[in-house]
Amino acid sequence: MKKKLNLCLATLLIFSGNLLFSQNDTSMLSMLDQEEETVYVGSTYKSTRIVNSHSLKSTPKGVLDFRIAHRFGFVNTGIYEMFGLDQATIRLGFDYGITDWLMVGVGRSSFDKTYDGFVRAKILRQSTGAKEMPISLQYLATTEVNTLKWENPDRDNLFSSRLAYTHQLIIGRKFSKSLTLQLMPTFVHRNLVENEDLSNDVLALGGGGRVKITNRVAITGEYYYVLPDQIQDFYENSIAIGVDIETGGHVFQLHVTNSTPMVENGFITQTTGNPLDGDIHFGFNISRVFTIVKPKSFRKSK
């Protein structure tokens, strides 16, 4: 009887030990899984644009972003032009997320009757956890076509003279829940320039950022410095300050800027407004997103 009791106790101890070891092993494995999880930083901006410039925020996969950018005339035109309200420059555009790391877009501007297209790809994403990445890095490539009528139609005009290209790196970091900053080294190539003394290639460095005020309101700003002796002296560096307001599926951006164009070649190399002289535009951007292709997980849940 005593032997049977000892055998039962031994069996119970072995079973309890195995159970305890299994539970500890499972909990340790779950802890390792949690430690290896990579958390990507999001909510850097409310819109894919700061004002004119592309921001770190991308259009998600399967989402179409319809964008309206509107710019009034210069404020210093006075009462006759209602301080710029009688004038307008507009761009209509569509951005689409092909994947979560690749987006494309097309647009048409009234400035120089320009058609533009772009591709933007994520190279690095700021993250914590298993993969530590302190910054986000994206690459932007654009093509613009000026479709104004030729000034001299009798001359042998080439279609290639209408084209301009931009290549840009967007290097940014979200420092806190409220603050996001980015740098934008930029290369612009223009197939046709105003005179032989000007370079077809323009190098510029942009800077921009966002400060979140509330969950739905943020202050944004951007500035581009064009390196000397590349564009004509009467052109100015582009600067813009805005307020983003998110309302459901819409994002409204109210802003002031000295740039009339709203595409890269335009606002980087053709900004004529001097803010100190009152050459300031009031304007707004409106973004409305539509889900064209629903995520697989969402479709399954239905």
Phi, psi and omega in degrees: 000319181293322179295319180296320179296316178297321179295320178295317179296318179297317179298317180297319180294319179296316179297317180295320180296316178298319179296316180296317180296320180296318180294316179296320180297317180296316180295323178293319178296320179295323178295320178296320179298319179294321180294330183274355181291137177259126180251116180272140182281131179233188178055044179285321178220165176272341184223163178283356175236146171284293165227289172265320186285154171290141177259182177288340181287134179245157173286125183295165179301131177080007182250134177255128181248110177269123188238135174240120176246128186229134182228122175281176179286180180293141181297326185283008175287347171087187187294330182299324178258016182052044178054039175099347184291339179283348182248158181203141168235136187222149172227132173250134183212159176231126174248144181219137178270107178288314171225181177287350179243357183226126176228154180228165179197157175224157179198167178222127181248147174286336177293118183056018181046055189267133168257138181222154175217153182213160171230134179226130184233140173278129177256313177231148177234131177300131184206164174229170179099226182298321178248109179269117177227114187284343185226166168249144181225127178228156179240132180238132175230129181232155172228135181233141181236117175276122183248022173299151176296144180298136178295324177234088185293341180281347179280160178283086183273138182254139178298326180299337178292342181277349191265147172217148184230146177228136173235132186215141169256135177249110184246115186216168179209137171268109185279331179203182179298336185256332191246125172229133179231153178209152173247149185222078172297131192226140175237123179243131175243127178246124181292331180229131178239170188294324180208171186291339182284347183265148178277144174288338183254138181231129175254135180216157176235120179255154175221144181202171180184177180219140171238116181281129180265310174226183179296339184241357184230138179214153174258133180234160177198156179206155179208140178238128175254119178266128180300149187298158171061037177240328179233169183293154189296335184279354175278149184244161172286141183280135176220145181206144176227136184217170174234123178262133178232119181262129178225088180066238181278358180253150168231120177260132177238113175262135186208166170234143182201160175262004182260132174275313179291160182232017173235160195304307180302325181290301187283341178277320187250354185228027176280122183255346187283131173258110183302328181292339177264006181086013178279075184233132175262138161270145180198179178206153171240141175235131179239130176229122185259148178228132177275111182271315178240116182284145177302149182301318181298325180289319180296321181294322182294338177286000000 
